[in-house]
């Protein structure tokens, strides 16, 4: 079972780094209406911006398809990804987001 806090990609799964235009578009796509989500996302970009790949962009785009409250539940570990967001790419990026935001386990 893969741990969520591992931000590295296995060499066989490596993909090209995002260029400046792709990174800018991705950052714009990640703007949210909920401040808590924006804080996680801004810390994520601050920490990982120079190392983001197209694979990371796929995972992040999948997570951005969620409603704000559903995304926050994932970030705060209230639940785990399911459905279209339950991919290796999305889980990897979710681990990076959680690591950036300093989220701890939440038990309901």
N, C-alpha and C positions, 0 to 999 in steps of 0.2 A: 504494500500500500504506500502510495506517494505521500510525503508530508507536505503540508501547505506552505510551510515557511521557507522552502527551498527556492530561491529566485533564479537559480542557474538552469540552463537548458543543456540536456545531454548533447555531446558533440554530434551525434548522428541526427539530431533534430534541429541543429542550428539553422537559423534563417538570416537573411541580410538585415543589417541595421536599417532603421528608418532614416530617410534623408530629411533635411530641414522642412521641406514642404509637407511630407507625410506626417512628421511629428507635429507640425503646427495644426494640421487638419484634425489629427487625433486629439490633441489638447482641446481644440474648440469643441469637438464632438463630446467630450467628457464634462462639459459644463453642466451643472446640476442645479435644481431648484431648492435643494435642501443643504443648508450650510454644513451640516455634519459630514455629508458625502463629499462636498467640495474640499473640506479640510483633509480628508484621507487622500483625495485625488491630487491636490496640490503637493502634499508631502511626497506622494508616490513619484510625481514628475520631477520634483526637486532631487530626489534620491537616485532615480533610475533613468532619467531622460537621455543621457548619453549612451546608454546600453540597450535601449528598447529596439526590438526587432519586429519584423512583420508578423511573426508568430505571436509576440506579445500583443500587437495591435489587434489581431483576430480575437484573442481572449478578452481584451479590454472592450472591444466593440460588442461582444456577446453580453458582457456584464452591463454595458450601457443601455442595452435594450430593456432592462428591468425598470420598473417604477422605482422612484426614489426610496420609498419605505422598504421595498423588497431588497434593494441594494444595501441599504443600511443594515437590515437584518443579517445579510451575508457578512458584511464588514465587521459587525459586532459579534459574530459567531452564534447568533440566535438560531441560525439554520445553515444548511450546506446547499451547494448548487444542485439543481435538478432540471430535468427537461433539456432545453436547448443550451442552457448555461453549464450543463454537466459535461464539460469537455476538459481534456488535459490542459489546453491553452488557458481556458477560463479559470481553472483551479490554480494554475501556476500564477497567473496575474492576481488572483484573489489573495493568494499567500503573500505576494509582494505588497499589495495594498494594505493588508492586515499588518505586515511588518512595518510599513511606513507610518501607519497611523497609531501603532502601539496598542492595538486592540487586545484585550484579554478575554478569556472565556467568560461567557455570560450564561448562567444557568437560570432558566425560567421555571 
